[in-house]
Each structure stands twice: as structure tokens, then as C-alpha cells.
Amino acid sequence: MSYATIDRAVFAELQDTAGADFVQELLQTFFEEAPVMLTELREAHEAGNADAFRRAAHSLKSNSLTFGAQALAAMARELELGGLAAAPTADALAALQGEYDRAAAALAALSHG
């Protein structure tokens, strides 16, 4: 299944419900915390820590859904459900990082547009 980088309807609904200023604050937090989650995923993968891996993937998925970052959320969900048993490769984590970069850029553009 193919997802848009950002579901604009979800993002617009968030802005309508929470207000543009509060969404800016939420985005700033997301931009600060998501890279930490990505680092936690890589470190948990390298250490073989299944619980930490699953928690970081879950948090990234949930936060991504808040902003309509559907593709990022779907990728994080796959990692959450598969866990270390699915033996995610460095390529999968690199792809997740790339999708985060795309989503962050799209969210930044939407928030200023």
C-alpha cells in the first residue's frame, strides 16, 4: 500500500482543532523528539533490545499519525509489529530515516504555508 508523505486532511483537522500556534509547538517537539526515537531504534537494534526497539517504534508511529505522516507511521508500525524477530536491516532503518526527513520537510512547509 502506498501512502502520501503527509495526509493534508489530517494535518488541517489538527490545525482546526488545536489551533495553528499550538500545532507549531507540537511540531517543534516532534522535530526534537523524532530524531531521538530514530537513534533509540538504531541503538536498540544494535543491542538486541527488543522492548526498547518496540517502544521507540510505537512512539514514532503514534507521533507520526498525529500529524498525518502516514508513510512514516506505516513504516514504524511494521517495525513495531515485527520487532527484532523480523530482523530489520540497517537498510530498513535508513529507509525510515529517509521517510522521516521527507515528512519533517513536508510538515515544516505545511506549517508555514
N, C-alpha and C positions, 0 to 999 in steps of 0.2 A: 504494500500500500504506500502511496506517495502522499506526503504531507507538505503543505506550504510552510515556509520558514516561520511566518507569523500569521495566525488566523486574525485578520484585521477586525472581524466582528467581535471576537473575544476581547481584544485589546480595547476596542471602542466601548464595549459594555463595561469593562473595568473602569475606564476613564469616566463614563457617565455615572457609574455607581459610586466610585470612590473620590472622584474629582481629579483633575489633571495635576494639581500640586502634590496631592498625596501619592499619585501614581509615580510622579518624578522621584519622590522619596523611596518608594518601593523599588523602583528601577535601580536607583543608586545602591541600595542594599543588595539587590540581585547581582549587579555588576561587581560588587566587592566579594560576595559570598560564593558565587558560582565557580570562580577560579579556584577557590579553596576546596570546594567539593570535588572538582576535577583532579586536583592534587591528591586529595584523600582517596579517590578511586584508584589512581595510579599506585599510590603507596600501599593501599590495602591489597591490590592485585599482586604487587611485588612481594609483599609479606605473607601472602596466602591467608589474609584475614577476611574470611567470608562475611562475618557480621558487619564489619566496618565497610566492606565493599557494598553490601546490600543497603545499608543505611545511607551512604553517600549517594548511591544511585537513586534511591527513593526520594531523598531530599531534592536532588536536582530535577527529577521528574515532576514532583509536586510544584516546585517553584516555577518551572518552565510552563506548566499548564496555566498558572495564574495569569501569565502574560500572553497566552495563546501561541507559545513557541512549540507548536505541535510536533515538528520533526525531532527537535531536541528531546522533548518529553518521551516520544516513542522510542528513541534510541536508549534513553536512560531506563525506560521501563523494561526493555529487552535485557539490559544488564542486570537490573534489579531481580527480574524473574529467573534469569539464567544463573546468576551468581557466579561464583568461581567454578562451579561444576561445569559450566558451559565453556570454561577455559577461554575467556575473552583474550584476544590477542592485543598486542601493542597497536596493531592496525585499527582495531575496533575503538580503542581509547583515543587514538589520533583522529579518527573519524568523528568521534563525539566532540573532541576539542574543536575541530573544524566547524561542526554544526553550531557549537556554542558561539564561535566567532561570528558566524553569519547571523545568528539570532540576535546577538548583542548589537551588531551594527544596524540591523533592521529595527530593533527596538529603539535604539538611540535616534534613528531617523524619524520614526513614528512619533516619538515623544516631543520632538522639536518641530514637527510638521503640523 
